[in-house]
């Protein structure tokens, strides 16, 4: 049985270059949530030279719009959304220092090339298992774009969050 690789975010170059397609990972540390509209706003801020509301260097972004938390819970169901919806924005964010993304499904050619060019990875996690995945999130707070509701950027603290390397920094894909 292959060893599960422990990752702590923010991620380092060394951690990224130690990952290969198919590796199972257990991620702990800070992860930001962002979907389509938040990605668009981040890229617009980068283009205009406005300071970003999050630090991209070494960051991990989870493509997530969680359901509302029930009483006593940190967050509601926290399953991934389709990754390709962020393809128009991801290369710019990767060039800005983003080291990993978490979602489900395929990524386009430009994203895969950016992962290779800038040393980043794309992770996938279990679609349809949002309640299970939420158990790995120990804190959640909105840090930007609260007008987007569930799609606001949240800063999550995760512990042993399970994922698999779908695209590595060497240009390989689990989908080949």
ROKEGU-534363 format. One line per field, with one value per residue (C-alpha): residue number from 1; residue in three letters; chain; x, y, z. Coordinates in Angstrom, 3 decimals, m for minus. Layout:
// ROKEGU-534363
n: c(NUM; ...)
res: c(Ala; ...)
chain: c(A; ...)
x: c(X; ...)
y: c(Y; ...)
z: c(Z; ...)
This chain:
// ROKEGU-534363
n: c(1; 2; 3; 4; 5; 6; 7; 8; 9; 10; 11; 12; 13; 14; 15; 16; 17; 18; 19; 20; 21; 22; 23; 24; 25; 26; 27; 28; 29; 30; 31; 32; 33; 34; 35; 36; 37; 38; 39; 40; 41; 42; 43; 44; 45; 46; 47; 48; 49; 50; 51; 52; 53; 54; 55; 56; 57; 58; 59; 60; 61; 62; 63; 64; 65; 66; 67; 68; 69; 70; 71; 72; 73; 74; 75; 76; 77; 78; 79; 80; 81; 82; 83; 84; 85; 86; 87; 88; 89; 90; 91; 92; 93; 94; 95; 96; 97; 98; 99; 100; 101; 102; 103; 104; 105; 106; 107; 108; 109; 110; 111; 112; 113; 114; 115; 116; 117; 118; 119; 120; 121; 122; 123; 124; 125; 126; 127; 128; 129; 130; 131; 132; 133; 134; 135; 136; 137; 138; 139; 140; 141; 142; 143; 144; 145; 146; 147; 148; 149; 150; 151; 152; 153; 154; 155; 156; 157; 158; 159; 160; 161; 162; 163; 164; 165; 166; 167; 168; 169; 170; 171; 172; 173; 174; 175; 176)
res: c(Unk; Unk; Unk; Unk; Unk; Unk; Unk; Unk; Unk; Unk; Unk; Unk; Unk; Unk; Unk; Unk; Unk; Unk; Unk; Unk; Unk; Unk; Unk; Unk; Unk; Unk; Unk; Unk; Unk; Unk; Unk; Unk; Unk; Unk; Unk; Unk; Unk; Unk; Unk; Unk; Unk; Unk; Unk; Unk; Unk; Unk; Unk; Unk; Unk; Unk; Unk; Unk; Unk; Unk; Unk; Unk; Unk; Unk; Unk; Unk; Unk; Unk; Unk; Unk; Unk; Unk; Unk; Unk; Unk; Unk; Unk; Unk; Unk; Unk; Unk; Unk; Unk; Unk; Unk; Unk; Unk; Unk; Unk; Unk; Unk; Unk; Unk; Unk; Unk; Unk; Unk; Unk; Unk; Unk; Unk; Unk; Unk; Unk; Unk; Unk; Unk; Unk; Unk; Unk; Unk; Unk; Unk; Unk; Unk; Unk; Unk; Unk; Unk; Unk; Unk; Unk; Unk; Unk; Unk; Unk; Unk; Unk; Unk; Unk; Unk; Unk; Unk; Unk; Unk; Unk; Unk; Unk; Unk; Unk; Unk; Unk; Unk; Unk; Unk; Unk; Unk; Unk; Unk; Unk; Unk; Unk; Unk; Unk; Unk; Unk; Unk; Unk; Unk; Unk; Unk; Unk; Unk; Unk; Unk; Unk; Unk; Unk; Unk; Unk; Unk; Unk; Unk; Unk; Unk; Unk; Unk; Unk; Unk; Unk; Unk; Unk)
chain: c(A; A; A; A; A; A; A; A; A; A; A; A; A; A; A; A; A; A; A; A; A; A; A; A; A; A; A; A; A; A; A; A; A; A; A; A; A; A; A; A; A; A; A; A; A; A; A; A; A; A; A; A; A; A; A; A; A; A; A; A; A; A; A; A; A; A; A; A; A; A; A; A; A; A; A; A; A; A; A; A; A; A; A; A; A; A; A; A; A; A; A; A; A; A; A; A; A; A; A; A; A; A; A; A; A; A; A; A; A; A; A; A; A; A; A; A; A; A; A; A; A; A; A; A; A; A; A; A; A; A; A; A; A; A; A; A; A; A; A; A; A; A; A; A; A; A; A; A; A; A; A; A; A; A; A; A; A; A; A; A; A; A; A; A; A; A; A; A; A; A; A; A; A; A; A; A)
x: c(0.000; 1.313; 2.018; m0.320; 1.704; 1.208; 1.013; 0.960; m0.204; 0.994; 2.829; 6.510; 8.249; 9.801; 6.393; 4.959; 7.888; 7.612; 4.108; 3.285; 0.029; m2.018; m0.420; m2.883; m2.449; m3.606; m3.681; m3.605; m3.371; m5.034; m7.134; m9.167; m12.492; m13.285; m15.542; m16.206; m17.109; m14.442; m11.840; m12.963; m12.644; m9.194; m7.974; m9.502; m7.715; m4.426; m4.885; m5.643; m2.800; m5.170; m3.991; m5.536; m7.642; m5.640; m1.967; m1.475; 2.130; 2.004; m1.787; m4.353; m7.783; m10.689; m13.416; m16.219; m19.468; m20.477; m24.011; m25.032; m23.696; m26.147; m26.122; m22.923; m21.111; m18.224; m19.442; m22.140; m21.543; m18.222; m17.984; m15.978; m17.400; m16.379; m12.820; m13.083; m15.373; m12.255; m10.049; m10.298; m8.832; m6.522; m3.433; m3.267; m3.594; m0.984; 1.406; 0.722; 1.910; m1.038; 0.441; m2.591; m6.247; m8.817; m11.861; m13.275; m12.843; m10.654; m8.546; m7.877; m4.571; m3.732; m4.163; m2.043; 0.694; 0.592; 0.938; 4.062; 5.493; 5.037; 5.336; 1.826; m0.610; m4.305; m5.872; m9.203; m11.381; m14.535; m17.559; m20.835; m19.132; m19.542; m20.722; m17.687; m15.266; m16.702; m15.495; m11.911; m12.628; m12.065; m12.689; m14.189; m14.476; m15.414; m12.395; m13.508; m16.431; m19.137; m21.696; m21.239; m22.961; m21.902; m19.332; m17.527; m13.874; m13.511; m10.379; m10.597; m8.392; m8.294; m6.893; m6.010; m8.177; m8.102; m7.261; m5.465; m2.971; m4.793; m2.284; 1.275; 3.935; 5.624; 2.742; 1.289; m2.414; m4.346; m6.869; m4.489)
y: c(0.000; 3.457; 5.937; 8.894; 12.100; 14.681; 18.276; 21.457; 24.679; 27.134; 24.766; 24.899; 24.228; 21.142; 19.750; 20.345; 18.759; 15.698; 14.942; 12.669; 11.867; 9.384; 10.233; 10.273; 13.310; 14.408; 18.204; 20.304; 24.057; 27.023; 26.498; 29.229; 28.605; 30.273; 29.604; 31.339; 34.861; 35.037; 33.841; 36.544; 39.222; 37.995; 38.165; 41.631; 42.809; 41.391; 43.114; 46.473; 46.213; 46.144; 44.275; 40.819; 39.885; 36.642; 35.735; 33.633; 32.587; 28.892; 28.998; 26.264; 27.122; 24.702; 25.049; 25.072; 26.834; 25.175; 24.691; 26.611; 25.246; 23.600; 24.673; 23.477; 22.909; 24.909; 24.563; 22.754; 20.136; 20.908; 18.931; 20.092; 21.815; 21.158; 22.365; 23.289; 26.185; 27.961; 27.255; 30.814; 32.195; 29.511; 30.165; 33.791; 32.761; 30.024; 32.570; 34.721; 32.038; 29.662; 26.197; 23.896; 23.737; 21.194; 20.281; 17.501; 16.595; 17.618; 20.751; 22.432; 22.593; 26.130; 25.159; 22.039; 24.083; 26.677; 23.911; 22.733; 26.204; 27.522; 24.334; 23.747; 20.817; 20.137; 17.855; 16.091; 14.935; 12.912; 14.405; 13.704; 13.365; 16.917; 15.876; 13.608; 16.259; 18.915; 16.839; 17.724; 21.472; 22.797; 26.501; 28.664; 32.424; 34.698; 36.846; 38.466; 39.132; 38.401; 39.776; 36.512; 34.497; 30.859; 31.776; 34.282; 33.532; 31.657; 30.896; 27.310; 25.483; 21.843; 18.760; 15.627; 16.670; 13.769; 14.312; 12.747; 14.403; 14.572; 16.834; 17.201; 19.834; 17.599; 17.707; 14.290; 13.579; 10.897; 11.045; 9.750)
z: c(0.000; m0.907; 1.851; 2.296; 1.926; 4.655; 3.430; 5.496; 3.896; 2.886; 0.548; m0.326; m3.638; m2.053; m1.055; m4.543; m6.352; m4.115; m5.411; m8.326; m10.066; m8.048; m4.696; m1.836; 0.375; 3.792; 3.928; 7.087; 7.547; 5.859; 2.738; 1.041; m0.667; m3.966; m6.915; m10.243; m9.145; m6.440; m8.965; m11.373; m8.690; m7.640; m11.237; m11.733; m8.576; m9.862; m13.227; m11.615; m9.119; m6.148; m3.070; m2.861; 0.172; 0.560; 0.281; m2.866; m2.255; m1.309; m1.001; m1.572; m2.994; m2.617; m5.243; m2.715; m1.959; 1.329; 2.498; 5.640; 8.918; 11.247; 14.893; 16.552; 13.247; 11.808; 8.210; 6.267; 3.597; 1.937; m1.288; m4.321; m7.359; m10.960; m11.480; m15.161; m14.208; m12.876; m15.922; m17.280; m14.035; m12.628; m14.814; m13.616; m9.965; m10.364; m11.898; m8.822; m6.403; m5.920; m5.296; m5.191; m6.041; m4.880; m6.929; m9.045; m12.674; m15.569; m16.121; m19.455; m21.326; m20.156; m16.510; m16.925; m18.599; m15.794; m13.189; m14.973; m15.641; m12.093; m10.008; m8.721; m8.460; m8.835; m6.259; m6.456; m3.626; m3.244; m4.993; m3.201; 0.187; 1.480; 4.943; 5.353; 4.076; 6.411; 9.371; 8.335; 8.616; 12.138; 11.501; 8.766; 8.426; 5.538; 4.615; 1.339; m0.969; 1.598; m0.871; m2.828; m0.086; m0.214; m2.864; m0.610; 0.055; 3.313; 5.245; 6.419; 8.859; 7.783; 9.463; 7.491; 4.546; 2.038; m1.630; m4.589; m6.949; m10.301; m12.110; m10.894; m11.496; m14.085; m16.573; m15.751; m15.303; m13.479; m16.323; m19.021)
